[in-house]
Amino acid sequence: MALALRTERTEARLLPEQKKRIEQAASLKGLSLSDFIVQQADEAAIRTIQLHTSWTLEQRDRDLLVQALLNPPEPSARMKAAVKRYKERGGE
């Protein structure tokens, strides 16, 4: 992250033991406290967004999904009736 692009600020209130622990971790990585906090928060944000916006399927589940998409079952009588009601009410 280039320093020239850092234009936003944020604040956080920490417990003394949290600050000490974070300072120690930053020191172990050779980073300033600010750089460490930004790096860790950004990495956590990326992981959180990925967890909430993507699916990871096991091979068996992936294969079942692909087969269902490539070879969908015929609609059931209930599904056909629902489509008919939808169209009668002004659906496409």
PEPE-V723261 format. One record per backbone hydrogen bond with DSSP energy under -0.5 kcal/mol. CO is the residue of the C=O (numbers start at 1). NH is the residue of the N-H. E is the energy in kcal/mol with one decimal. If there is no record, write none. Layout:
co = <CO:CO>
nh = <NH:NH>
e = <E:E>
//
This chain:
co = <2:3:5:12:15:16:17:18:19:20:21:22:23:24:25:26:26:27:32:33:34:35:36:37:38:39:40:41:42:43:44:45:46:47:48:49:50:50:58:59:60:61:62:63:64:65:66:67:76:77:78:79:80:81:82:83:84:85:86:87>
nh = <5:6:7:14:19:20:21:22:23:24:25:26:27:28:29:30:31:30:36:37:38:39:40:41:42:43:44:45:46:47:48:49:50:51:52:53:53:54:62:63:64:65:66:67:68:69:70:71:80:81:82:83:84:85:86:87:88:89:91:90>
e = <-1.0:-1.3:-1.3:-0.5:-2.4:-2.3:-2.2:-2.8:-2.8:-2.2:-2.3:-2.7:-2.4:-2.3:-1.5:-0.5:-2.9:-1.0:-2.6:-2.5:-2.6:-2.6:-2.8:-2.6:-2.5:-2.4:-2.4:-2.3:-2.5:-2.3:-2.5:-2.6:-2.4:-2.5:-1.6:-1.0:-0.6:-1.1:-2.8:-2.7:-2.2:-2.4:-2.7:-2.5:-2.3:-2.1:-2.7:-2.8:-2.5:-2.3:-2.2:-2.4:-2.3:-2.4:-2.4:-2.6:-2.2:-1.4:-2.2:-1.4>
//
